[in-house]
Structure formats: C-alpha cells, structure tokens
C-alpha cells in the first residue's frame, strides 16, 4: 500500500512476506528488466527517476504480477 499524501521520496520499499529470498525476487524481476536492491532479508527497494515514465511503472507492475506465487 502507498500513502500518496505522505510520499516525500522517489523510493519505494517492498516487504517480502511469502518466504522467498530477496535475491530470488530480484533475479526474477531482472528477467523482466526491473532492477531492485535488497535492504535486508525482508525488504526490497525500488527507486524511480525523471526518465521513468508511466509505461515503465506499468511494466514494473506487470512484472511484479507475473512473479507472484499461486
């Protein structure tokens, strides 16, 4: 979830709650050209910049959806 009124940064932190390792998720997303960093064993960090457009965000969302566990 995102608190859009409170957002003050271009960074998003993603909690891992399904038991997978950060590296597994990073590797699977990288195969979709989405690149993240791990913060710790339960958290990933995504960062946007001015060259990231709506299409890139949509592609990232699609990549996350495609790697979800059943």
PDB file of N, CA, C and O in Angstrom, chain B, residues numbered from 101:
ATOM      1  N   UNK B 101       0.843  -1.184   0.000  1.00  0.00           N
ATOM      2  CA  UNK B 101       0.000   0.000   0.000  1.00  0.00           C
ATOM      3  C   UNK B 101       0.883   1.241   0.000  1.00  0.00           C
ATOM      4  O   UNK B 101       2.025   1.207   0.460  1.00  0.00           O
ATOM      5  N   UNK B 102       0.344   2.326  -0.517  1.00  0.00           N
ATOM      6  CA  UNK B 102       1.096   3.570  -0.621  1.00  0.00           C
ATOM      7  C   UNK B 102       0.260   4.706  -0.046  1.00  0.00           C
ATOM      8  O   UNK B 102      -0.901   4.873  -0.419  1.00  0.00           O
ATOM      9  N   UNK B 103       0.836   5.481   0.852  1.00  0.00           N
ATOM     10  CA  UNK B 103       0.195   6.676   1.385  1.00  0.00           C
ATOM     11  C   UNK B 103       0.565   7.831   0.468  1.00  0.00           C
ATOM     12  O   UNK B 103       1.575   8.499   0.691  1.00  0.00           O
ATOM     13  N   UNK B 104      -0.248   8.078  -0.570  1.00  0.00           N
ATOM     14  CA  UNK B 104       0.083   9.079  -1.575  1.00  0.00           C
ATOM     15  C   UNK B 104       0.181  10.485  -0.999  1.00  0.00           C
ATOM     16  O   UNK B 104       0.938  11.305  -1.518  1.00  0.00           O
ATOM     17  N   UNK B 105      -0.562  10.783   0.056  1.00  0.00           N
ATOM     18  CA  UNK B 105      -0.486  12.110   0.669  1.00  0.00           C
ATOM     19  C   UNK B 105       0.817  12.309   1.437  1.00  0.00           C
ATOM     20  O   UNK B 105       1.281  13.438   1.598  1.00  0.00           O
ATOM     21  N   UNK B 106       1.395  11.234   1.900  1.00  0.00           N
ATOM     22  CA  UNK B 106       2.585  11.332   2.723  1.00  0.00           C
ATOM     23  C   UNK B 106       3.891  11.074   1.985  1.00  0.00           C
ATOM     24  O   UNK B 106       4.967  11.211   2.568  1.00  0.00           O
ATOM     25  N   UNK B 107       3.811  10.705   0.713  1.00  0.00           N
ATOM     26  CA  UNK B 107       5.019  10.363  -0.036  1.00  0.00           C
ATOM     27  C   UNK B 107       5.899  11.593  -0.209  1.00  0.00           C
ATOM     28  O   UNK B 107       5.442  12.636  -0.679  1.00  0.00           O
ATOM     29  N   UNK B 108       7.160  11.461   0.174  1.00  0.00           N
ATOM     30  CA  UNK B 108       8.132  12.552   0.059  1.00  0.00           C
ATOM     31  C   UNK B 108       9.399  12.103  -0.667  1.00  0.00           C
ATOM     32  O   UNK B 108      10.417  12.792  -0.599  1.00  0.00           O
ATOM     33  N   UNK B 109       9.358  10.970  -1.356  1.00  0.00           N
ATOM     34  CA  UNK B 109      10.575  10.408  -1.939  1.00  0.00           C
ATOM     35  C   UNK B 109      10.251   9.665  -3.228  1.00  0.00           C
ATOM     36  O   UNK B 109       9.092   9.373  -3.521  1.00  0.00           O
ATOM     37  N   UNK B 110      11.285   9.371  -3.982  1.00  0.00           N
ATOM     38  CA  UNK B 110      11.150   8.576  -5.195  1.00  0.00           C
ATOM     39  C   UNK B 110      11.527   7.115  -4.936  1.00  0.00           C
ATOM     40  O   UNK B 110      11.735   6.345  -5.873  1.00  0.00           O
ATOM     41  N   UNK B 111      11.611   6.746  -3.670  1.00  0.00           N
ATOM     42  CA  UNK B 111      11.937   5.369  -3.294  1.00  0.00           C
ATOM     43  C   UNK B 111      10.696   4.660  -2.767  1.00  0.00           C
ATOM     44  O   UNK B 111       9.880   5.235  -2.046  1.00  0.00           O
ATOM     45  N   UNK B 112      10.583   3.398  -3.150  1.00  0.00           N
ATOM     46  CA  UNK B 112       9.513   2.550  -2.621  1.00  0.00           C
ATOM     47  C   UNK B 112      10.161   1.343  -1.967  1.00  0.00           C
ATOM     48  O   UNK B 112      11.069   0.732  -2.530  1.00  0.00           O
ATOM     49  N   UNK B 113       9.691   1.004  -0.780  1.00  0.00           N
ATOM     50  CA  UNK B 113      10.186  -0.168  -0.056  1.00  0.00           C
ATOM     51  C   UNK B 113       9.116  -1.238  -0.118  1.00  0.00           C
ATOM     52  O   UNK B 113       7.952  -0.989   0.195  1.00  0.00           O
ATOM     53  N   UNK B 114       9.523  -2.438  -0.526  1.00  0.00           N
ATOM     54  CA  UNK B 114       8.594  -3.537  -0.752  1.00  0.00           C
ATOM     55  C   UNK B 114       8.896  -4.637   0.258  1.00  0.00           C
ATOM     56  O   UNK B 114      10.001  -5.178   0.292  1.00  0.00           O
ATOM     57  N   UNK B 115       7.905  -4.959   1.076  1.00  0.00           N
ATOM     58  CA  UNK B 115       8.066  -6.027   2.060  1.00  0.00           C
ATOM     59  C   UNK B 115       7.859  -7.385   1.428  1.00  0.00           C
ATOM     60  O   UNK B 115       6.950  -7.577   0.621  1.00  0.00           O
ATOM     61  N   UNK B 116       8.707  -8.321   1.801  1.00  0.00           N
ATOM     62  CA  UNK B 116       8.599  -9.705   1.318  1.00  0.00           C
ATOM     63  C   UNK B 116       7.942 -10.518   2.417  1.00  0.00           C
ATOM     64  O   UNK B 116       8.482 -10.645   3.516  1.00  0.00           O
ATOM     65  N   UNK B 117       6.779 -11.064   2.117  1.00  0.00           N
ATOM     66  CA  UNK B 117       6.024 -11.782   3.146  1.00  0.00           C
ATOM     67  C   UNK B 117       5.692 -13.212   2.750  1.00  0.00           C
ATOM     68  O   UNK B 117       4.936 -13.888   3.448  1.00  0.00           O
ATOM     69  N   UNK B 118       6.256 -13.687   1.626  1.00  0.00           N
ATOM     70  CA  UNK B 118       5.880 -15.021   1.157  1.00  0.00           C
ATOM     71  C   UNK B 118       6.970 -16.064   1.353  1.00  0.00           C
ATOM     72  O   UNK B 118       6.847 -17.184   0.857  1.00  0.00           O
ATOM     73  N   UNK B 119       8.048 -15.710   2.077  1.00  0.00           N
ATOM     74  CA  UNK B 119       9.100 -16.677   2.372  1.00  0.00           C
ATOM     75  C   UNK B 119      10.201 -16.751   1.327  1.00  0.00           C
ATOM     76  O   UNK B 119      11.213 -17.414   1.553  1.00  0.00           O
ATOM     77  N   UNK B 120      10.030 -16.087   0.192  1.00  0.00           N
ATOM     78  CA  UNK B 120      11.088 -16.116  -0.822  1.00  0.00           C
ATOM     79  C   UNK B 120      12.238 -15.203  -0.388  1.00  0.00           C
ATOM     80  O   UNK B 120      12.053 -14.270   0.394  1.00  0.00           O
ATOM     81  N   UNK B 121      13.412 -15.494  -0.912  1.00  0.00           N
ATOM     82  CA  UNK B 121      14.573 -14.660  -0.601  1.00  0.00           C
ATOM     83  C   UNK B 121      14.544 -13.408  -1.474  1.00  0.00           C
ATOM     84  O   UNK B 121      13.993 -13.424  -2.575  1.00  0.00           O
ATOM     85  N   UNK B 122      15.137 -12.331  -0.980  1.00  0.00           N
ATOM     86  CA  UNK B 122      15.220 -11.135  -1.808  1.00  0.00           C
ATOM     87  C   UNK B 122      15.913 -11.412  -3.146  1.00  0.00           C
ATOM     88  O   UNK B 122      15.484 -10.907  -4.183  1.00  0.00           O
ATOM     89  N   UNK B 123      16.973 -12.206  -3.123  1.00  0.00           N
ATOM     90  CA  UNK B 123      17.710 -12.453  -4.362  1.00  0.00           C
ATOM     91  C   UNK B 123      16.854 -13.182  -5.394  1.00  0.00           C
ATOM     92  O   UNK B 123      16.966 -12.904  -6.588  1.00  0.00           O
ATOM     93  N   UNK B 124      16.002 -14.109  -4.956  1.00  0.00           N
ATOM     94  CA  UNK B 124      15.121 -14.799  -5.903  1.00  0.00           C
ATOM     95  C   UNK B 124      14.201 -13.798  -6.591  1.00  0.00           C
ATOM     96  O   UNK B 124      14.032 -13.845  -7.809  1.00  0.00           O
ATOM     97  N   UNK B 125      13.615 -12.907  -5.828  1.00  0.00           N
ATOM     98  CA  UNK B 125      12.701 -11.916  -6.396  1.00  0.00           C
ATOM     99  C   UNK B 125      13.470 -10.953  -7.293  1.00  0.00           C
ATOM    100  O   UNK B 125      13.000 -10.617  -8.380  1.00  0.00           O
ATOM    101  N   UNK B 126      14.648 -10.502  -6.853  1.00  0.00           N
ATOM    102  CA  UNK B 126      15.477  -9.611  -7.665  1.00  0.00           C
ATOM    103  C   UNK B 126      15.817 -10.261  -8.996  1.00  0.00           C
ATOM    104  O   UNK B 126      15.720  -9.619 -10.042  1.00  0.00           O
ATOM    105  N   UNK B 127      16.215 -11.525  -8.969  1.00  0.00           N
ATOM    106  CA  UNK B 127      16.572 -12.240 -10.204  1.00  0.00           C
ATOM    107  C   UNK B 127      15.373 -12.387 -11.135  1.00  0.00           C
ATOM    108  O   UNK B 127      15.494 -12.195 -12.345  1.00  0.00           O
ATOM    109  N   UNK B 128      14.225 -12.726 -10.575  1.00  0.00           N
ATOM    110  CA  UNK B 128      13.032 -12.913 -11.410  1.00  0.00           C
ATOM    111  C   UNK B 128      12.580 -11.594 -12.019  1.00  0.00           C
ATOM    112  O   UNK B 128      12.184 -11.554 -13.184  1.00  0.00           O
ATOM    113  N   UNK B 129      12.636 -10.513 -11.246  1.00  0.00           N
ATOM    114  CA  UNK B 129      12.252  -9.205 -11.793  1.00  0.00           C
ATOM    115  C   UNK B 129      13.260  -8.713 -12.823  1.00  0.00           C
ATOM    116  O   UNK B 129      12.880  -8.075 -13.805  1.00  0.00           O
ATOM    117  N   UNK B 130      14.538  -9.002 -12.613  1.00  0.00           N
ATOM    118  CA  UNK B 130      15.571  -8.591 -13.568  1.00  0.00           C
ATOM    119  C   UNK B 130      15.325  -9.215 -14.939  1.00  0.00           C
ATOM    120  O   UNK B 130      15.641  -8.610 -15.963  1.00  0.00           O
ATOM    121  N   UNK B 131      14.763 -10.422 -14.961  1.00  0.00           N
ATOM    122  CA  UNK B 131      14.464 -11.055 -16.252  1.00  0.00           C
ATOM    123  C   UNK B 131      13.361 -10.302 -16.999  1.00  0.00           C
ATOM    124  O   UNK B 131      13.144 -10.534 -18.189  1.00  0.00           O
ATOM    125  N   UNK B 132      12.664  -9.399 -16.300  1.00  0.00           N
ATOM    126  CA  UNK B 132      11.647  -8.528 -16.901  1.00  0.00           C
ATOM    127  C   UNK B 132      12.168  -7.095 -17.031  1.00  0.00           C
ATOM    128  O   UNK B 132      11.396  -6.169 -17.278  1.00  0.00           O
ATOM    129  N   UNK B 133      13.476  -6.919 -16.865  1.00  0.00           N
ATOM    130  CA  UNK B 133      14.139  -5.613 -16.941  1.00  0.00           C
ATOM    131  C   UNK B 133      13.670  -4.651 -15.859  1.00  0.00           C
ATOM    132  O   UNK B 133      13.606  -3.440 -16.073  1.00  0.00           O
ATOM    133  N   UNK B 134      13.342  -5.207 -14.684  1.00  0.00           N
ATOM    134  CA  UNK B 134      13.018  -4.414 -13.497  1.00  0.00           C
ATOM    135  C   UNK B 134      14.125  -4.698 -12.491  1.00  0.00           C
ATOM    136  O   UNK B 134      14.357  -5.850 -12.122  1.00  0.00           O
ATOM    137  N   UNK B 135      14.809  -3.644 -12.050  1.00  0.00           N
ATOM    138  CA  UNK B 135      16.002  -3.819 -11.220  1.00  0.00           C
ATOM    139  C   UNK B 135      15.800  -3.176  -9.854  1.00  0.00           C
ATOM    140  O   UNK B 135      15.516  -1.983  -9.743  1.00  0.00           O
ATOM    141  N   UNK B 136      15.953  -3.998  -8.814  1.00  0.00           N
ATOM    142  CA  UNK B 136      15.762  -3.575  -7.432  1.00  0.00           C
ATOM    143  C   UNK B 136      16.993  -3.933  -6.614  1.00  0.00           C
ATOM    144  O   UNK B 136      17.873  -4.661  -7.074  1.00  0.00           O
ATOM    145  N   UNK B 137      17.041  -3.414  -5.407  1.00  0.00           N
ATOM    146  CA  UNK B 137      18.085  -3.762  -4.447  1.00  0.00           C
ATOM    147  C   UNK B 137      17.437  -4.337  -3.195  1.00  0.00           C
ATOM    148  O   UNK B 137      16.298  -4.002  -2.869  1.00  0.00           O
ATOM    149  N   UNK B 138      18.163  -5.202  -2.495  1.00  0.00           N
ATOM    150  CA  UNK B 138      17.663  -5.685  -1.212  1.00  0.00           C
ATOM    151  C   UNK B 138      18.173  -4.760  -0.110  1.00  0.00           C
ATOM    152  O   UNK B 138      19.306  -4.281  -0.151  1.00  0.00           O
ATOM    153  N   UNK B 139      17.317  -4.525   0.864  1.00  0.00           N
ATOM    154  CA  UNK B 139      17.671  -3.728   2.038  1.00  0.00           C
ATOM    155  C   UNK B 139      18.048  -4.670   3.175  1.00  0.00           C
ATOM    156  O   UNK B 139      19.026  -4.452   3.890  1.00  0.00           O
ATOM    157  N   UNK B 140      17.252  -5.714   3.320  1.00  0.00           N
ATOM    158  CA  UNK B 140      17.509  -6.758   4.301  1.00  0.00           C
ATOM    159  C   UNK B 140      16.782  -8.011   3.823  1.00  0.00           C
ATOM    160  O   UNK B 140      16.312  -8.052   2.686  1.00  0.00           O
ATOM    161  N   UNK B 141      16.684  -9.017   4.662  1.00  0.00           N
ATOM    162  CA  UNK B 141      16.098 -10.298   4.222  1.00  0.00           C
ATOM    163  C   UNK B 141      14.591 -10.245   4.020  1.00  0.00           C
ATOM    164  O   UNK B 141      13.999 -11.233   3.585  1.00  0.00           O
ATOM    165  N   UNK B 142      13.959  -9.122   4.322  1.00  0.00           N
ATOM    166  CA  UNK B 142      12.512  -8.999   4.164  1.00  0.00           C
ATOM    167  C   UNK B 142      12.080  -7.767   3.377  1.00  0.00           C
ATOM    168  O   UNK B 142      10.885  -7.495   3.269  1.00  0.00           O
ATOM    169  N   UNK B 143      13.040  -7.013   2.820  1.00  0.00           N
ATOM    170  CA  UNK B 143      12.693  -5.741   2.189  1.00  0.00           C
ATOM    171  C   UNK B 143      13.499  -5.502   0.924  1.00  0.00           C
ATOM    172  O   UNK B 143      14.709  -5.721   0.886  1.00  0.00           O
ATOM    173  N   UNK B 144      12.797  -5.044  -0.118  1.00  0.00           N
ATOM    174  CA  UNK B 144      13.429  -4.607  -1.361  1.00  0.00           C
ATOM    175  C   UNK B 144      13.240  -3.108  -1.498  1.00  0.00           C
ATOM    176  O   UNK B 144      12.330  -2.531  -0.901  1.00  0.00           O
ATOM    177  N   UNK B 145      14.109  -2.475  -2.292  1.00  0.00           N
ATOM    178  CA  UNK B 145      13.991  -1.040  -2.539  1.00  0.00           C
ATOM    179  C   UNK B 145      13.963  -0.793  -4.040  1.00  0.00           C
ATOM    180  O   UNK B 145      14.812  -1.284  -4.784  1.00  0.00           O
ATOM    181  N   UNK B 146      12.970  -0.021  -4.470  1.00  0.00           N
ATOM    182  CA  UNK B 146      12.859   0.422  -5.863  1.00  0.00           C
ATOM    183  C   UNK B 146      13.008   1.939  -5.873  1.00  0.00           C
ATOM    184  O   UNK B 146      12.507   2.628  -4.984  1.00  0.00           O
ATOM    185  N   UNK B 147      13.698   2.449  -6.883  1.00  0.00           N
ATOM    186  CA  UNK B 147      13.923   3.887  -6.996  1.00  0.00           C
ATOM    187  C   UNK B 147      13.547   4.326  -8.404  1.00  0.00           C
ATOM    188  O   UNK B 147      13.927   3.689  -9.387  1.00  0.00           O
ATOM    189  N   UNK B 148      12.802   5.415  -8.491  1.00  0.00           N
ATOM    190  CA  UNK B 148      12.488   5.995  -9.795  1.00  0.00           C
ATOM    191  C   UNK B 148      13.331   7.251 -10.003  1.00  0.00           C
ATOM    192  O   UNK B 148      13.956   7.761  -9.073  1.00  0.00           O
ATOM    193  N   UNK B 149      13.332   7.729 -11.227  1.00  0.00           N
ATOM    194  CA  UNK B 149      13.997   8.999 -11.542  1.00  0.00           C
ATOM    195  C   UNK B 149      13.243   9.645 -12.688  1.00  0.00           C
ATOM    196  O   UNK B 149      12.260   9.085 -13.173  1.00  0.00           O
ATOM    197  N   UNK B 150      13.685  10.811 -13.129  1.00  0.00           N
ATOM    198  CA  UNK B 150      12.892  11.571 -14.086  1.00  0.00           C
ATOM    199  C   UNK B 150      12.715  10.875 -15.432  1.00  0.00           C
ATOM    200  O   UNK B 150      11.815  11.245 -16.187  1.00  0.00           O
ATOM    201  N   UNK B 151      13.530   9.893 -15.757  1.00  0.00           N
ATOM    202  CA  UNK B 151      13.384   9.178 -17.024  1.00  0.00           C
ATOM    203  C   UNK B 151      12.465   7.962 -16.916  1.00  0.00           C
ATOM    204  O   UNK B 151      12.238   7.276 -17.912  1.00  0.00           O
ATOM    205  N   UNK B 152      11.942   7.688 -15.744  1.00  0.00           N
ATOM    206  CA  UNK B 152      10.973   6.611 -15.557  1.00  0.00           C
ATOM    207  C   UNK B 152       9.595   7.201 -15.820  1.00  0.00           C
ATOM    208  O   UNK B 152       9.161   8.128 -15.137  1.00  0.00           O
ATOM    209  N   UNK B 153       8.906   6.643 -16.832  1.00  0.00           N
ATOM    210  CA  UNK B 153       7.600   7.199 -17.191  1.00  0.00           C
ATOM    211  C   UNK B 153       6.477   6.233 -16.811  1.00  0.00           C
ATOM    212  O   UNK B 153       6.725   5.163 -16.255  1.00  0.00           O
ATOM    213  N   UNK B 154       5.251   6.624 -17.117  1.00  0.00           N
ATOM    214  CA  UNK B 154       4.091   5.803 -16.764  1.00  0.00           C
ATOM    215  C   UNK B 154       4.179   4.408 -17.372  1.00  0.00           C
ATOM    216  O   UNK B 154       3.782   3.432 -16.735  1.00  0.00           O
ATOM    217  N   UNK B 155       4.690   4.301 -18.586  1.00  0.00           N
ATOM    218  CA  UNK B 155       4.846   2.984 -19.217  1.00  0.00           C
ATOM    219  C   UNK B 155       5.811   2.100 -18.452  1.00  0.00           C
ATOM    220  O   UNK B 155       5.592   0.896 -18.323  1.00  0.00           O
ATOM    221  N   UNK B 156       6.884   2.700 -17.942  1.00  0.00           N
ATOM    222  CA  UNK B 156       7.845   1.941 -17.139  1.00  0.00           C
ATOM    223  C   UNK B 156       7.209   1.445 -15.843  1.00  0.00           C
ATOM    224  O   UNK B 156       7.442   0.313 -15.421  1.00  0.00           O
ATOM    225  N   UNK B 157       6.407   2.298 -15.218  1.00  0.00           N
ATOM    226  CA  UNK B 157       5.719   1.901 -13.983  1.00  0.00           C
ATOM    227  C   UNK B 157       4.739   0.774 -14.278  1.00  0.00           C
ATOM    228  O   UNK B 157       4.671  -0.201 -13.529  1.00  0.00           O
ATOM    229  N   UNK B 158       3.973   0.900 -15.373  1.00  0.00           N
ATOM    230  CA  UNK B 158       3.034  -0.158 -15.754  1.00  0.00           C
ATOM    231  C   UNK B 158       3.769  -1.471 -16.020  1.00  0.00           C
ATOM    232  O   UNK B 158       3.301  -2.537 -15.620  1.00  0.00           O
ATOM    233  N   UNK B 159       4.914  -1.398 -16.691  1.00  0.00           N
ATOM    234  CA  UNK B 159       5.703  -2.612 -16.967  1.00  0.00           C
ATOM    235  C   UNK B 159       6.222  -3.222 -15.672  1.00  0.00           C
ATOM    236  O   UNK B 159       6.269  -4.445 -15.541  1.00  0.00           O
ATOM    237  N   UNK B 160       6.610  -2.389 -14.719  1.00  0.00           N
ATOM    238  CA  UNK B 160       7.090  -2.896 -13.428  1.00  0.00           C
ATOM    239  C   UNK B 160       5.971  -3.583 -12.661  1.00  0.00           C
ATOM    240  O   UNK B 160       6.178  -4.642 -12.068  1.00  0.00           O
ATOM    241  N   UNK B 161       4.794  -2.984 -12.672  1.00  0.00           N
ATOM    242  CA  UNK B 161       3.638  -3.603 -12.014  1.00  0.00           C
ATOM    243  C   UNK B 161       3.330  -4.944 -12.653  1.00  0.00           C
ATOM    244  O   UNK B 161       3.057  -5.920 -11.954  1.00  0.00           O
ATOM    245  N   UNK B 162       3.371  -4.999 -13.981  1.00  0.00           N
ATOM    246  CA  UNK B 162       3.121  -6.261 -14.696  1.00  0.00           C
ATOM    247  C   UNK B 162       4.172  -7.303 -14.325  1.00  0.00           C
ATOM    248  O   UNK B 162       3.846  -8.479 -14.167  1.00  0.00           O
ATOM    249  N   UNK B 163       5.430  -6.881 -14.186  1.00  0.00           N
ATOM    250  CA  UNK B 163       6.496  -7.815 -13.811  1.00  0.00           C
ATOM    251  C   UNK B 163       6.246  -8.384 -12.419  1.00  0.00           C
ATOM    252  O   UNK B 163       6.385  -9.588 -12.206  1.00  0.00           O
ATOM    253  N   UNK B 164       5.879  -7.521 -11.469  1.00  0.00           N
ATOM    254  CA  UNK B 164       5.561  -7.997 -10.121  1.00  0.00           C
ATOM    255  C   UNK B 164       4.399  -8.981 -10.172  1.00  0.00           C
ATOM    256  O   UNK B 164       4.432 -10.016  -9.506  1.00  0.00           O
ATOM    257  N   UNK B 165       3.379  -8.669 -10.952  1.00  0.00           N
ATOM    258  CA  UNK B 165       2.214  -9.557 -11.051  1.00  0.00           C
ATOM    259  C   UNK B 165       2.605 -10.904 -11.643  1.00  0.00           C
ATOM    260  O   UNK B 165       2.063 -11.935 -11.242  1.00  0.00           O
ATOM    261  N   UNK B 166       3.531 -10.911 -12.584  1.00  0.00           N
ATOM    262  CA  UNK B 166       3.896 -12.160 -13.253  1.00  0.00           C
ATOM    263  C   UNK B 166       4.727 -13.088 -12.382  1.00  0.00           C
ATOM    264  O   UNK B 166       4.797 -14.285 -12.661  1.00  0.00           O
ATOM    265  N   UNK B 167       5.360 -12.569 -11.334  1.00  0.00           N
ATOM    266  CA  UNK B 167       6.188 -13.427 -10.481  1.00  0.00           C
ATOM    267  C   UNK B 167       5.496 -13.812  -9.178  1.00  0.00           C
ATOM    268  O   UNK B 167       6.098 -14.465  -8.325  1.00  0.00           O
ATOM    269  N   UNK B 168       4.248 -13.416  -9.022  1.00  0.00           N
ATOM    270  CA  UNK B 168       3.526 -13.767  -7.793  1.00  0.00           C
ATOM    271  C   UNK B 168       3.406 -15.274  -7.683  1.00  0.00           C
ATOM    272  O   UNK B 168       3.271 -15.981  -8.681  1.00  0.00           O
ATOM    273  N   UNK B 169       3.456 -15.743  -6.460  1.00  0.00           N
ATOM    274  CA  UNK B 169       3.263 -17.168  -6.223  1.00  0.00           C
ATOM    275  C   UNK B 169       1.771 -17.475  -6.274  1.00  0.00           C
ATOM    276  O   UNK B 169       0.951 -16.630  -5.916  1.00  0.00           O
ATOM    277  N   UNK B 170       1.417 -18.668  -6.712  1.00  0.00           N
ATOM    278  CA  UNK B 170      -0.016 -19.018  -6.795  1.00  0.00           C
ATOM    279  C   UNK B 170      -0.690 -19.095  -5.441  1.00  0.00           C
ATOM    280  O   UNK B 170      -1.886 -19.377  -5.362  1.00  0.00           O
TER     281      UNK B 170
END
